[in-house]
């Protein structure tokens, strides 16, 4: 794509499709980043985050989930969620071939939910999670919680949350995250919603926070 950063290249393996951002030098650590239900890996926030992490020395794989690989638009099917987690697992394994050190896994909204479910299923898969706008419940349905796997989550997790997000109030998210037995941190962005202000976030602060919480992994 013509608007891709200079340090990113198209990346494709069986079950994995996206863009690889390489840091200026050799990369030991890596980050897999994926998108929400309505988007793809070209979301501006993901591109900006990938660049920020690459500048900090990580190799970043920005990838499309399998449902998006199958069709260019439309939401994911609940029946195929396990397939999306399988795609994230494949992305992590592919990135390990490039970055042999610690691997982190991040996703926006639906992508973050699937990332956290995968980590609950495989506690030693990654060192930490970056969960952007976690969709705690559907808008206006606060009792339909997506937290059944939280008590099984042993992977440190950083939540990036807009305090006007209709998918979770700050109070609801704090109560839910308390169920996670691993180290966690919630970084709240004021006066923004589920889109995190269309990318108006402190990228350097997110990079530092994820690396810090990743150091707490007990693997």
Secondary structure, 3 states (H helix, E strand, C coil): CCCCCCCEEEEEECCEEEEEECCCCCCCCEEEEECCCCCCCCCHHHHHHHHHHHHCCCEEEEECCHHHHHCCCCCCCHHHHHHHHHHHHHHHHHHHCCCCCCEEEEEECHHHHHHHHHHHHCCCCCCEEEEECCCCECCCCCCCECCCCHHHCCCEEEEEEECCCCCCCHHHHHHHHCCCCCCEEEEEECCCCCCHHHHCCCHHHHHHHHHHHHCCCCC
